[in-house]
Amino acid sequence: MADANQRKCGRISQKVQARGCSGSTPVGLPHPAIVTDDIHIAPYDVIFIGFPIWWYVAPTVINSFLEIHDFAGKKIVLFATSGGSGFGKAVAGLQQSAPQAEIAEGEIFNGFFSEEQIKAFFEKYV
C-alpha cells in the first residue's frame, strides 16, 4: 500500500502519505512547536499570513502559529507560493486552528509579480 501511495503522491513524508495525499490534515497529526516571540496581533484587524503550499495544504507550523495566538474577530488573508497547485484545502485545514477568525484565500504568487501587483493585492484587504 505504501509503495502504491508513494508512486501516486511522489516523494513525500510519511505523515503526508498517512493521510493519503487527500489534502486535509487529520485530527491528531502533530503540529510542530514554535518559539513565541513578542508578536502582538491585538491592534490589527487584518493579518496576512504567507507560506508555501504543500500538497494542497499549509505547513502544519502555520496551524501551530494560529493556535498560540488569539485571532477571534480577525480577518486572516492567506498568500502562498506553489509549484503548480492552488490553495486546495488550506483554508479548511487552517480554520480549525483559528475557528473564530475569518480566513480568506488571498493569492498564489508563482513567477514574477510586479511591485504594483503586490501592492494592489495587499490594498484590497486594508
N, C-alpha and C positions, 0 to 999 in steps of 0.2 A: 504494500500500500504506500509506504513512504517513497519508494522508488518511482511509482507512477505519479504520486503527488509532486515529487521533485521535478520530474520531467514536465509536468503540466505547469508548474509555477516558476520554474527556473531555479537558479541557485539562491536560496533564501534561508533564513534562520529556521531553526526547529520550531520556535514559537509561532512563526507565521505559518509553517507547514501544519502545525497542530490545529490551526483554525481553517485549514483547507483553502487558503487564499481567498476567503469569502469577502474580505474587506471589512469585517466587523470585529470589534475587539470583544472576545468572550469574557464573561464575568469570571473573575479570578485571575486573569492574566496580570502578572505583577507590573506595576508601574515603577520605574526607577526612582530612587530618592534623588532629590536635588538640594543644593545649598540655597538657603533663602537669604538673599542679601536684603538690604533695606529697599524693597520695592513697594512704593506707595501708590496704589491704584485708586484709592478712595476719591481723589479730586477729579477723576476722569469719567466721562460718560461713555466715551467710545475708546476701545482699546484694540490696537492692531496686533495680531499675532501671526508670525510667519514661520514656515517650516518646509522641508522637502516632503512631498507626498511619497509614501512607501506602500506600494500595493494598495492604493486607493484609500489609505488611512493616514492619519497624522502619527508621527512617532509617539510612543507612549509617554515620553518625557513631557510632552505638551499636556497630557492628562494630569500628570503629577503637578505641573505648574498651576493648572486650573484648580486642582483640589486643595492647594495650600493657601489660596487667596479667596477673598470674598468678592465674587463677581455678581452678586444679586443686584438686579436692576441695571446692569451694564450691557452695552452692545459690544460684542466681540466681532471684529471683522477679520476674516482669515485671508492670508495671501500665501502663496506657495510656489515652489519650483517643482517641476516634474519632467521626467524624460519622455512623457507622452500621455500619461493618464490625467484625468480630471480629479476633482475632489472626491468622487466616489461616495463613500460612506463616512468621510472625515467629520462632517458636521454632526451626524448622529453619534459617532463614537466620542466626540468631544462634549456633546450636550449632556451626556450622563455624568460628566465630571464638573459641569457648571450648570445645573438644572434651572437656576433662577436667572440665568443670563440669556440674552438673545444672541444667537451665533449666526452670522451671515457668511455665506460663501462670497469671498471677495474676488480675487483674480489669481489666475495661474500665470506666473511670469516665466515663460520659456523663450529663449532667444533674446534679442535686443529690444529694449524698450527705451524710448527717449525720456529725457527728464520731464518733458511736458506731459507725456502719457502717465508717468508715475505720479506726478503732482495731481493730475486730473483724477486718478484713482483715489488717492487719499482725500481730495477735496469733496468727493461725492458723499463722504461719510462724516465730515466735520462741519 
